[in-house]
Amino acid sequence: MRQNGFTLLELLVVLVIMGIMLGAVSLSSMQSTKQRLQTDAQRISLLLQLAREEAIVRNRPTAFEVKDKGYQFLVLNENKWEKLEDLDTLRSRDFTYPETKLEIVSNDQQSTSNLRIVFGREPVSRPFLMTLRVAEDQVTINADGVGHFVVE
């Protein structure tokens, strides 16, 4: 008389296959340092574009400034730089990795010691390269001066 059901060996084979599939999915979902750096750079490039547009719309200079472990946006009020508080999308943020180093190089190939980019009321600004670096991994944001920010 034959019984219906699965043998212990069949159940073990199914469990091993499921374990391998689960392991593959979990490994592919974990982002590498370079991928997270790329995500940070994409976010910064979009926020830089928004800050540039805000400077034009508000008719006041707006700045991107690097802090210890992140960045913030400032607006010029009566000759004084103040944190941009009234726009949640341009709030202060931290880098994904606190050890992220940021360098800004202008079009004359000189690295700037002041890690602040100012967007004026005019639609054209100075081109620059912004490099985000964590250990050996790096990502660059290329700004052409007319509002295009490309992550490379």
N, C-alpha and C positions, 0 to 999 in steps of 0.2 A: 504494500500500500504506500503510495507516494503522498507526501505532505506538501502543501503549498507554503511558500515563504522563501526567504533568502538564507543562504548559508553564511556562516561567520566570515568566511573568506570574501564573499561578494560584498558584504557590508564594509569590511576593512578596505577593499579596493575603492569603493565609493568615498569613504572618509579620506583616504589619501589623495584622491583626485580633488575633492573639495578643499582640502588643506593647501594643495599646490596652487589652485586657482585663487584662493583667498590671499595667499602670500604674494602672488604676482600682482593682484589688484592693490594691495596695501603698499607694495614697493613702488608701483607706478604713480600712486597718489601722493607720495612724499616728494616735495619739491626740493631740488638741489639749491645750494647757495646762489648759484648763478641765476636760476629761475626766479628765486625770491627777489634778488637784486634787480632783475629785469622787470618784475612786477612793481617794485618801488619806483624804478625809473619811468615806467609807463604812467604811474599815478602822478609823479612830479611833473612830467611833461604836459599832462592834461591840466594840472593845476597852474602851471606857468602860463599856459594859453589863457586860462580863465582870469588870472591875475592881470595879464596884459590887456584883456578886454575890459576888465573892471577899471583899470587906470584910464582908459579912453572914455568909458561911459561916465565915470565919476568926475572926470576932468581933474584928477589929482594923481600925483605919482604914487605908485604901489610897488612894494618891494618884496622879494623873496629873500629870506635870511636864514642861514644855517645856524642852528644852536648846537649844544653839546652832543645830544643824541638824536637830533631831529631837525625840524625846520618850522618856520612860521612865516606869516605874511603880515606886512606892515603897510600903513597908509600915512601919507604926510599931511598932518593937520597943523596949521599955523607954525610952520618951520620946526615941527617936532614929529618924529616917527613914533606912531602908536600902533599897537597890535590891532589887527583887523578883527573886530568882535561881532559886527553885525551880519556877517556872511559865514554860515556854518561850513560851507564847502572849503573855505580858505582858512580854516582853524589851524592851530598848531598841531603838528603830528610828529610821531617818533618814527625813526627808521625801523625796519623789520629787525635788523641786526644793529645793536647799539655801537658796535665797533666799526660801523660804516664810515669810511673816509670820503670826503667830497672835495673835488678840486674844480675850479672854474678857470678856463683859459680863454682869453679874448682873442679876437681875430689877429692881433699883432703877436700872437704866440707867447705872451707873457702871462704867467700864472698870477692870479690876483690873490693877495693876502686877505683882502676884505671879502668874505663870503656872503655878499649881498648883491642881488641883481635888481636894478631899479627899472621899472617900466614907466615911461612918461606918458603924457597925454597924446603924443604923436604916434601914428601907427607904425613907424619905423624905429627900431632900436639897434643897438650894437650886436653883431653876431658873436656867439660864444660856444664853447664846448664845455659841458659839465660831465665830469667823470665820477661815478660812484664805485668805490672799491672796497671789497672785503677779502683780505688775504690775497690770493692770486686772482680771484674773480673780479672782473670789472665790466661795467656797462657805461656807455657814453650817450649823452643827450646832445644832439647837434641843433643849435638854434640859428636860423638864417637871418634873423633881424627883422623879418616881415611877418612873424607870427607862426612860422612852421617849426615845430619841435619834433625831431625824429630820434627815436631810440635805436641805437646801433649796438 
